[in-house]
Amino acid sequence: MATKNMLFSGFGGQGILFAGKFIAYKGLIEDKQVSWLPSYGPEMRGGTASCSVIVSDTPVGSPIVSNPDILIAMNLPSLDRFEKAVVPGGIIIADSTLIERKVERDDVTVYYVPATQMASDEKLGNLANMIIVGKLLKETGDYTEDGIKASLDKVISARHADMKDVNLKAIQLGAEFEG
């Protein structure tokens, strides 16, 4: 596996930090070294939000991801801001419901997932983030049912236990999406 440097970015309220925390917990559960560093504008909801996530076989030296191997862009400002920073050969996963333009680079692998529309169609509320996570896990070969369920147990509190199944459904939808 070596090291995966990931950057999740979008508007506040899209579940960017939750998605990053989920991936970080999944790494911890699988005995990886991890770092999760959230960042958001002063508005929280509606402002910009991003988080750096590093999952590695070796200790993580710095929590900051300047040049991600993987970019999750949940809105156009995020794609505009971070597209050029992705390393050549990296991956960009874009929510094509909210991002109408195509990635301008040809040295990265791009997946366009209409996650916001899919969440709406399936009546999953605001779980476009977890649809994107499902696609990420599938495309990186990290999709393991046990790891996903254990991670959901960590990031979803007992008070919101009813949300585990709907999050699992969103992850599965993303993993099954071909496009």
C-alpha positions in Angstrom: 0.0 0.0 0.0 2.8 2.4 0.9 1.1 5.8 1.5 -2.1 7.4 0.2 -2.3 11.2 0.5 -5.9 12.3 0.2 -7.7 15.6 0.1 -11.4 15.9 0.6 -12.9 19.2 -0.3 -16.3 20.9 -0.7 -18.8 23.2 1.0 -19.4 23.1 4.7 -22.4 20.8 5.4 -21.6 18.3 2.7 -20.0 15.9 5.2 -16.4 16.4 4.0 -14.9 16.1 7.4 -17.1 13.1 8.2 -16.0 11.3 5.0 -12.3 12.0 5.8 -12.7 10.8 9.4 -14.4 7.6 8.1 -11.4 6.9 5.9 -9.0 7.6 8.7 -10.8 5.3 11.1 -10.9 2.6 8.4 -7.1 2.9 8.2 -6.8 2.6 12.0 -9.0 -0.4 12.2 -6.8 -2.0 9.5 -3.6 -1.3 11.5 -2.4 1.5 9.3 -0.7 4.7 10.3 -3.1 7.6 9.8 -3.5 11.3 10.0 -6.7 13.4 9.7 -6.5 17.1 9.6 -9.7 19.1 9.2 -9.9 22.7 7.8 -12.9 24.8 7.3 -13.9 28.4 6.8 -15.5 30.5 9.5 -19.0 29.9 8.2 -18.9 26.1 8.6 -22.2 25.5 6.7 -21.9 26.9 3.2 -18.3 28.0 3.6 -15.4 25.9 2.4 -14.4 22.7 4.1 -11.6 20.3 3.5 -9.5 17.7 5.2 -6.2 16.0 4.6 -6.1 12.3 5.2 -3.0 10.2 5.1 -3.2 6.4 5.4 0.2 4.7 5.4 2.1 1.5 6.2 4.8 3.7 7.8 4.6 6.6 10.4 3.2 9.8 9.0 5.6 12.7 9.3 3.3 15.6 8.5 -0.5 15.8 8.5 -0.6 18.3 5.7 -1.4 17.1 2.2 -0.2 19.6 -0.4 0.0 17.3 -3.3 -2.7 14.6 -3.0 -2.6 11.3 -4.6 -6.4 11.4 -4.4 -8.6 14.4 -4.6 -12.3 14.2 -3.7 -14.0 17.4 -5.1 -17.6 17.8 -4.0 -18.0 21.3 -5.6 -16.5 23.4 -8.4 -14.5 25.8 -6.2 -12.7 22.7 -4.8 -11.9 21.3 -8.2 -10.7 24.7 -9.4 -8.5 25.2 -6.3 -6.9 21.7 -6.0 -6.9 20.1 -9.5 -3.4 21.2 -10.3 -2.0 20.0 -7.0 -2.8 16.3 -7.6 0.3 14.3 -8.4 0.6 12.9 -11.9 -0.9 9.5 -12.0 -3.2 10.4 -9.2 -7.0 10.1 -8.9 -9.7 12.8 -8.9 -13.3 11.9 -8.0 -15.7 14.7 -8.7 -19.4 15.1 -7.8 -20.7 15.6 -11.3 -24.0 16.8 -10.1 -22.4 20.0 -8.8 -19.4 20.2 -11.1 -20.3 20.6 -14.7 -16.8 21.1 -16.2 -14.4 18.3 -17.0 -11.0 17.9 -15.4 -8.4 19.7 -17.6 -5.6 17.3 -17.0 -4.8 14.1 -18.9 -2.2 12.7 -16.5 -4.7 11.7 -13.8 -7.5 9.2 -13.6 -10.9 10.9 -13.2 -14.2 9.5 -12.0 -17.3 11.6 -12.4 -20.0 10.5 -9.9 -23.4 12.2 -9.8 -23.4 11.6 -6.0 -25.7 14.5 -5.0 -28.3 13.4 -7.6 -27.9 9.7 -6.6 -28.4 10.6 -2.9 -31.6 12.5 -3.8 -32.9 9.8 -6.1 -32.4 7.1 -3.5 -33.8 9.4 -0.7 -30.6 9.2 1.2 -30.6 12.8 2.3 -27.2 14.5 2.5 -25.1 11.3 1.9 -23.4 12.2 -1.4 -20.2 12.2 0.6 -20.5 8.5 1.4 -21.5 7.6 -2.2 -18.2 9.2 -3.2 -16.4 7.3 -0.4 -17.8 4.0 -1.8 -16.4 4.9 -5.2 -13.1 5.8 -3.7 -12.9 2.5 -1.8 -13.8 0.5 -4.9 -11.3 2.2 -7.2 -8.4 2.0 -4.7 -9.1 -1.7 -3.9 -9.8 -0.9 -0.3 -13.5 -2.0 -0.2 -13.9 -4.5 2.6 -17.3 -5.0 4.1 -15.9 -5.7 7.6 -13.7 -2.6 7.5 -16.6 -0.5 6.4 -18.9 -1.7 9.1 -16.3 -1.3 11.8 -15.5 2.2 10.6 -19.2 3.2 10.6 -19.4 1.9 14.2 -16.6 4.3 15.1 -17.8 7.5 13.4 -21.5 7.2 14.0 -22.5 7.7 17.6 -24.9 5.4 19.5 -27.4 8.2 19.5 -27.4 8.1 15.7 -27.1 4.3 15.3 -30.1 4.4 12.9 -27.9 6.1 10.4 -25.5 3.1 10.0 -27.6 1.2 7.5 -28.3 4.3 5.3 -24.6 5.1 5.3 -23.7 1.6 4.4 -26.3 1.7 1.5 -24.7 5.0 0.3 -21.2 3.4 0.3 -22.5 0.4 -1.6 -24.2 2.6 -4.2 -20.9 4.5 -4.8 -19.0 1.2 -5.1 -21.5 -0.2 -7.6 -21.6 3.0 -9.7 -20.1 2.6 -13.2 -19.5 5.7 -15.1 
